[in-house]
Amino acid sequence: MSDFATLLYARDARNPRIARITLNRPERLNAISPQMPGEIRRAVQMANDDDAVHVIVVQGAGRAFCAGYDMKESAEKPDAHEWLQNEMPWDPMVDYKWMKGATDDIMSLWRSYKPTICRVQQYAVAGGSDIALSCDLLVMEKTARIGYMPTRVWGCPTTAMWLYRVGMQRAKRLLFTGDTVDGATAKEWGLAIDAVEPHELDRVVDALADRIAGVPRAMLTMQKLAINQAYENMGLATTQIIATVFDGITRHDPEGVWFRAHAEKHGFHSAVEWRDSGRPIPEGEEARRLARELRGDVSRDP
């Protein structure tokens, strides 16, 4: 165990060759707080520095794996975070600095020398899908959901892993709509290595981790590096730079400003309900006008 605020880290009591990183904000469905990405990186480093550990299982406490970035406070409260700016013109590099740092922290799961297995129950959505897709292998409940709903408004997945995990057509299908898929579909698509009934999840994850844990560390590292390097050569790092810049734009363009103004006025859950309902999302001049009205300011553009 160690002194983490947002997660738990320990060697598995049953098999000490397995390390477990447990996202530990169950009251918020393990939503990603500003501290969590850095703590994920630190936990991954601890596992990599421990010669007893051969494989890392990433899991979530409580009823869901991870519901994404904890954006409720950010959306409802002005000046909640320094990277979410109210004054226009906004500074893209202030946003980029924080989000790229968080993305690189989460990608420590991908760049870990030791294999990472993500255990997904109920939800791995929005930023939670970034964590899941940064792991080497996913095992999901059949009925669990994975996807990135904020691609409809106020988000662009900064890890950019969807293309590399499901291919161009399916990545576009999900990101053009913000739809999610269940674990059974994720397995069919090759996104998850397995999808099982909820009562079977622990047994299947443990069996996979045990199987990997019997392989020498050096062999695991070489196989992982050889495969990952092929994806790096396809331009993964460059794509993530672009995606992270775009993610900042989505929070500060007219549509993003409207979404935040709606959340400030009516609450984050109301804004999310509109986002995910399929109703047309205000854009351009309409979004600017509605944001001004929501904030009671008709004298200037948002």
C-alpha positions as CSV (number, residue, x, y, z in Angstrom):
1,M,0.0,0.0,0.0
2,S,1.1,3.6,-0.4
3,D,-0.1,7.1,0.3
4,F,-2.4,7.8,-2.7
5,A,-5.5,10.1,-2.4
6,T,-7.4,8.7,-5.5
7,L,-6.4,5.1,-5.8
8,L,-5.0,2.1,-4.0
9,Y,-1.8,0.2,-5.0
10,A,-0.8,-3.2,-3.7
11,R,0.7,-6.5,-4.7
12,D,-2.0,-9.1,-5.1
13,A,-2.3,-11.2,-1.8
14,R,-3.0,-14.3,-3.8
15,N,-0.2,-13.9,-6.4
16,P,2.5,-11.4,-5.6
17,R,3.6,-11.3,-9.2
18,I,0.4,-9.3,-9.9
19,A,0.1,-5.6,-8.9
20,R,-3.3,-4.0,-8.6
21,I,-4.1,-0.4,-9.2
22,T,-7.6,0.4,-7.9
23,L,-9.2,3.7,-8.8
24,N,-10.8,4.6,-5.4
25,R,-13.4,7.3,-5.8
26,P,-16.5,5.0,-5.8
27,E,-18.8,7.7,-4.5
28,R,-18.1,9.5,-7.9
29,L,-18.0,6.4,-10.0
30,N,-14.2,6.7,-9.9
31,A,-14.3,10.0,-11.9
32,I,-10.9,11.4,-12.7
33,S,-9.9,14.2,-10.3
34,P,-7.0,16.5,-11.1
35,Q,-4.8,14.3,-8.8
36,M,-5.6,11.0,-10.3
37,P,-3.6,10.9,-13.6
38,G,-0.4,11.7,-11.7
39,E,-1.1,9.1,-9.1
40,I,-1.7,6.5,-11.9
41,R,1.7,7.3,-13.3
42,R,3.3,7.0,-9.9
43,A,1.6,3.6,-9.2
44,V,2.7,2.3,-12.6
45,Q,6.3,3.4,-11.8
46,M,6.1,1.6,-8.5
47,A,5.0,-1.6,-10.3
48,N,7.8,-1.3,-12.8
49,D,10.4,-0.7,-10.1
50,D,9.3,-3.9,-8.2
51,D,11.1,-6.9,-9.6
52,A,8.5,-9.2,-8.0
53,V,5.7,-7.8,-10.2
54,H,5.2,-9.2,-13.7
55,V,1.7,-7.8,-14.6
56,I,-0.5,-5.0,-13.5
57,V,-4.3,-5.2,-13.1
58,V,-6.1,-1.8,-13.3
59,Q,-9.6,-1.8,-11.7
60,G,-12.2,0.4,-10.2
61,A,-13.7,0.3,-6.7
62,G,-17.4,0.1,-6.4
63,R,-20.0,-0.4,-9.1
64,A,-18.2,1.1,-12.1
65,F,-14.7,1.2,-13.5
66,C,-14.5,4.9,-14.3
67,A,-17.2,7.5,-15.5
68,G,-14.6,9.9,-17.0
69,Y,-13.2,13.2,-15.9
70,D,-15.0,14.7,-12.9
71,M,-16.3,17.6,-14.9
72,K,-19.3,18.6,-12.8
73,E,-17.4,21.2,-10.8
74,S,-15.6,22.4,-13.9
75,A,-18.8,22.9,-15.9
76,E,-20.9,24.5,-13.2
77,K,-18.4,26.8,-11.5
78,P,-16.5,29.6,-13.1
79,D,-12.7,29.5,-12.5
80,A,-12.9,25.9,-11.1
81,H,-9.7,25.0,-12.9
82,E,-7.0,27.3,-14.3
83,W,-7.0,25.4,-17.6
84,L,-10.7,26.1,-18.2
85,Q,-10.7,29.7,-19.1
86,N,-13.5,32.3,-19.1
87,E,-11.9,35.3,-20.7
88,M,-11.7,35.4,-24.5
89,P,-9.5,35.1,-26.4
90,W,-8.4,32.0,-24.4
91,D,-4.8,30.8,-24.2
92,P,-4.7,27.3,-25.9
93,M,-1.3,26.5,-24.4
94,V,-2.6,26.9,-20.8
95,D,-5.2,24.2,-21.5
96,Y,-2.8,22.1,-23.5
97,K,-0.2,22.1,-20.7
98,W,-2.5,20.5,-18.2
99,M,-4.4,18.1,-20.5
100,K,-1.2,16.9,-22.2
101,G,0.3,16.2,-18.8
102,A,-2.8,14.3,-17.7
103,T,-2.7,12.4,-21.0
104,D,0.9,11.4,-20.7
105,D,0.3,10.3,-17.1
106,I,-2.6,8.0,-18.2
107,M,-0.4,6.7,-21.1
108,S,2.1,5.5,-18.6
109,L,-0.2,2.4,-18.6
110,W,0.6,1.9,-22.3
111,R,4.3,2.7,-21.9
112,S,4.7,0.6,-18.8
113,Y,7.4,-2.1,-19.3
114,K,5.0,-4.6,-17.7
115,P,1.7,-5.7,-19.2
116,T,-1.5,-3.9,-18.0
117,I,-4.9,-5.5,-17.9
118,C,-8.0,-3.4,-17.4
119,R,-10.9,-4.9,-15.5
120,V,-14.1,-3.1,-16.6
121,Q,-17.4,-3.3,-14.8
122,Q,-20.5,-1.2,-15.7
123,Y,-18.8,1.9,-17.3
124,A,-15.5,2.9,-18.9
125,V,-16.7,6.1,-20.5
126,A,-15.3,9.5,-21.6
127,G,-11.9,9.9,-19.8
128,G,-12.5,6.5,-18.3
129,S,-12.2,4.9,-21.7
130,D,-8.8,6.7,-22.1
131,I,-7.6,4.8,-19.1
132,A,-9.0,1.5,-20.3
133,L,-7.7,1.9,-23.9
134,S,-4.2,2.8,-22.5
135,C,-4.0,-0.7,-21.0
136,D,-2.8,-3.6,-23.1
137,L,-5.8,-5.9,-22.5
138,L,-9.4,-5.3,-21.6
139,V,-11.7,-7.8,-19.9
140,M,-15.2,-6.5,-19.6
141,E,-18.6,-7.5,-18.3
142,K,-20.8,-8.3,-21.2
143,T,-23.2,-5.5,-20.3
144,A,-20.6,-2.9,-19.4
145,R,-20.5,0.2,-21.6
146,I,-17.4,1.8,-23.2
147,G,-17.3,5.0,-25.3
148,Y,-16.7,8.7,-25.4
149,M,-19.9,10.7,-25.3
150,P,-18.3,14.1,-25.1
151,T,-17.3,13.9,-28.8
152,R,-20.8,15.4,-29.3
153,V,-19.8,18.5,-27.5
154,W,-17.0,19.5,-25.0
155,G,-14.5,16.8,-25.7
156,C,-12.0,15.0,-28.0
157,P,-10.3,11.9,-26.6
158,T,-6.7,13.0,-26.0
159,T,-5.1,9.6,-26.0
160,A,-6.5,9.1,-29.5
161,M,-6.5,5.4,-29.0
162,W,-9.8,4.6,-30.6
163,L,-8.4,4.5,-34.1
164,Y,-5.6,2.2,-33.0
165,R,-7.9,-0.1,-31.1
166,V,-10.9,-0.6,-33.4
167,G,-9.8,0.8,-36.8
168,M,-10.9,3.8,-38.9
169,Q,-14.5,2.9,-39.7
170,R,-15.5,1.9,-36.1
171,A,-13.6,4.7,-34.6
172,K,-15.5,7.2,-36.8
173,R,-18.8,5.4,-36.0
174,L,-18.3,5.9,-32.3
175,L,-16.7,9.4,-32.3
176,F,-19.1,10.9,-34.9
177,T,-22.1,10.0,-32.6
178,G,-20.7,9.8,-29.1
179,D,-22.3,6.4,-28.8
180,T,-21.1,3.6,-26.5
181,V,-20.9,-0.1,-27.1
182,D,-21.4,-3.0,-24.6
183,G,-18.7,-5.5,-23.6
184,A,-20.1,-8.2,-25.9
185,T,-19.7,-5.9,-28.9
186,A,-16.3,-4.7,-27.7
187,K,-15.1,-8.4,-27.7
188,E,-16.6,-8.9,-31.2
189,W,-14.7,-5.8,-32.5
190,G,-11.4,-7.0,-30.9
191,L,-11.5,-4.0,-28.4
192,A,-11.8,-6.4,-25.4
193,I,-10.0,-9.6,-25.2
194,D,-13.0,-11.1,-23.3
195,A,-16.5,-10.2,-22.2
196,V,-18.1,-12.2,-19.4
197,E,-21.0,-12.3,-17.1
198,P,-20.5,-10.0,-14.0
199,H,-20.0,-12.9,-11.6
200,E,-17.2,-14.3,-13.8
201,L,-15.2,-11.1,-14.2
202,D,-12.8,-11.6,-11.3
203,R,-12.1,-15.3,-12.2
204,V,-11.4,-14.5,-15.8
205,V,-9.2,-11.5,-15.0
206,D,-7.3,-13.5,-12.4
207,A,-6.7,-16.4,-14.7
208,L,-5.4,-14.1,-17.4
209,A,-3.1,-12.3,-15.0
210,D,-1.8,-15.6,-13.5
211,R,-1.0,-16.8,-17.0
212,I,1.0,-13.7,-17.9
213,A,2.6,-13.6,-14.5
214,G,4.4,-16.9,-15.1
215,V,6.4,-15.4,-18.0
216,P,9.8,-13.8,-17.3
217,R,9.8,-10.0,-17.0
218,A,12.3,-9.5,-19.8
219,M,10.2,-11.6,-22.3
220,L,7.1,-9.6,-21.4
221,T,8.9,-6.3,-21.9
222,M,10.3,-7.3,-25.3
223,Q,7.0,-8.5,-26.7
224,K,5.2,-5.4,-25.5
225,L,7.8,-3.0,-26.8
226,A,7.9,-4.7,-30.2
227,I,4.2,-4.4,-30.6
228,N,3.8,-0.9,-29.2
229,Q,6.6,0.4,-31.3
230,A,4.7,-0.5,-34.5
231,Y,1.8,1.8,-33.3
232,E,4.2,4.5,-32.3
233,N,5.6,4.4,-35.8
234,M,2.1,5.0,-37.1
235,G,2.2,8.4,-35.5
236,L,0.5,7.9,-32.2
237,A,2.4,10.6,-30.4
238,T,1.7,13.2,-33.1
239,T,-2.0,12.3,-33.2
240,Q,-2.2,12.8,-29.4
241,I,-0.7,16.3,-29.7
242,I,-3.4,17.2,-32.3
243,A,-6.2,15.5,-30.3
244,T,-5.2,17.3,-27.1
245,V,-5.2,20.7,-28.8
246,F,-8.6,19.9,-30.3
247,D,-9.9,18.9,-26.9
248,G,-9.1,22.3,-25.5
249,I,-10.8,23.9,-28.5
250,T,-14.0,22.0,-27.8
251,R,-14.3,23.6,-24.3
252,H,-13.7,27.1,-25.6
253,D,-15.4,27.3,-29.0
254,P,-19.0,28.6,-29.2
255,E,-20.5,25.1,-28.7
256,G,-18.3,24.4,-25.7
257,V,-19.1,27.8,-24.2
258,W,-22.8,27.2,-24.6
259,F,-22.5,23.8,-23.0
260,R,-20.8,25.3,-20.0
261,A,-23.2,28.2,-19.7
262,H,-26.1,25.7,-19.8
263,A,-24.4,23.7,-17.0
264,E,-23.8,26.8,-14.9
265,K,-27.5,27.7,-15.2
266,H,-29.3,24.4,-15.2
267,G,-26.7,22.0,-13.7
268,F,-24.2,19.6,-15.3
269,H,-26.6,16.7,-15.5
270,S,-29.1,18.8,-17.5
271,A,-26.3,19.7,-20.0
272,V,-25.3,16.1,-20.3
273,E,-28.9,15.0,-20.8
274,W,-29.1,17.4,-23.8
275,R,-25.7,16.3,-25.1
276,D,-26.6,12.6,-25.1
277,S,-30.3,12.9,-26.1
278,G,-29.7,13.3,-29.8
279,R,-31.2,16.8,-29.8
280,P,-29.4,19.1,-32.2
281,I,-26.6,20.9,-30.3
282,P,-26.6,24.7,-30.7
283,E,-23.6,25.8,-32.8
284,G,-22.0,29.0,-34.1
285,E,-23.9,32.2,-33.7
286,E,-26.9,30.4,-32.1
287,A,-24.6,28.9,-29.5
288,R,-23.0,32.4,-28.8
289,R,-26.5,33.9,-28.4
290,L,-27.8,31.2,-26.1
291,A,-24.7,31.4,-24.0
292,R,-25.1,35.1,-23.5
293,E,-28.7,34.7,-22.6
294,L,-27.9,31.9,-20.1
295,R,-25.4,34.1,-18.4
296,G,-27.6,37.2,-18.5
297,D,-25.0,39.1,-20.7
298,V,-26.2,40.4,-24.0
299,S,-23.5,43.0,-24.3
300,R,-20.6,40.8,-25.5
301,D,-19.8,37.5,-27.1
302,P,-19.0,34.7,-24.7
